Amino acid sequence: MIPLEQLSIEQLWALRQEVVLNSLYISDYNNSFGIDPRSACDLFDGYCSFLWELAEDAGHGDWDDQDSPEHLYQYVHLFEDFDWVDYD
């Protein structure tokens, strides 16, 4: 298990592909990276908010256009402290 902050851009995007953004079900955040589903849910809920901000800055309201490996990597590396992430 690699800590979240050490995942490469490719690994983060692979993690992103394993979850369902904006899901109400914690089980939709189960992943093969050993990140507790609740922590993954918190991570991706914040990421969705980040995408909304990017969409507003771009002048449109479609956050799907902002969902990319680069933006996910940028979002994850806004954090200095990863103590809130639990691992299985």
C-alpha positions in Angstrom: 0.0 0.0 0.0 1.4 3.3 -1.1 0.4 6.4 0.9 -1.9 8.8 -0.9 0.6 11.5 -1.1 3.1 9.2 -2.8 0.8 8.1 -5.6 1.8 9.1 -9.1 -0.5 10.9 -11.4 -1.2 7.6 -13.2 -2.0 5.9 -9.9 -4.3 8.7 -8.7 -6.2 8.5 -12.0 -6.5 4.7 -11.7 -7.9 5.3 -8.2 -10.3 7.9 -9.6 -11.6 5.3 -12.1 -12.4 2.9 -9.4 -14.8 5.2 -7.6 -18.2 6.7 -8.4 -18.0 10.5 -8.0 -20.9 12.1 -6.0 -22.2 8.7 -4.9 -24.3 8.5 -1.8 -23.0 5.0 -1.1 -19.8 4.4 0.7 -19.4 1.1 -1.1 -19.0 3.1 -4.3 -15.6 4.2 -2.8 -14.2 0.8 -2.3 -10.8 0.6 -4.0 -7.8 -1.6 -4.5 -5.4 1.0 -3.2 -6.1 0.2 0.5 -7.7 3.6 1.2 -10.6 3.3 3.5 -13.8 4.0 1.6 -14.8 6.8 3.9 -11.5 8.6 3.4 -11.8 8.0 -0.4 -15.3 9.5 -0.2 -14.0 12.6 1.7 -11.2 12.9 -0.9 -13.5 12.8 -3.9 -16.2 14.9 -2.4 -13.6 17.6 -2.0 -12.3 16.9 -5.5 -15.8 17.5 -6.9 -16.0 20.9 -5.1 -12.6 21.7 -6.6 -13.9 20.8 -10.1 -16.9 23.0 -9.6 -14.6 25.9 -8.8 -12.5 25.2 -11.9 -15.6 25.1 -14.0 -16.8 28.5 -12.6 -13.4 30.0 -13.2 -13.5 28.7 -16.8 -16.9 30.4 -17.3 -19.1 27.4 -17.5 -21.0 25.1 -15.1 -19.9 21.7 -16.4 -17.4 20.2 -14.0 -17.1 17.0 -16.0 -14.9 18.9 -18.5 -12.5 19.6 -15.7 -12.2 16.0 -14.5 -8.6 15.0 -15.5 -5.5 13.3 -14.2 -3.8 16.7 -13.9 -6.5 18.3 -11.9 -6.8 15.4 -9.6 -3.0 15.4 -9.0 -3.2 19.2 -8.4 -6.0 18.8 -5.9 -4.3 16.0 -3.9 -1.1 18.1 -3.7 -3.0 21.1 -2.2 -2.8 19.2 1.1 0.3 19.2 3.3 -1.1 16.9 5.9 -2.7 13.5 5.1 -3.5 12.5 8.7 -7.2 12.4 7.8 -6.7 9.5 5.4 -7.3 6.0 6.9 -6.1 2.9 5.3 -7.7 -0.6 5.4 
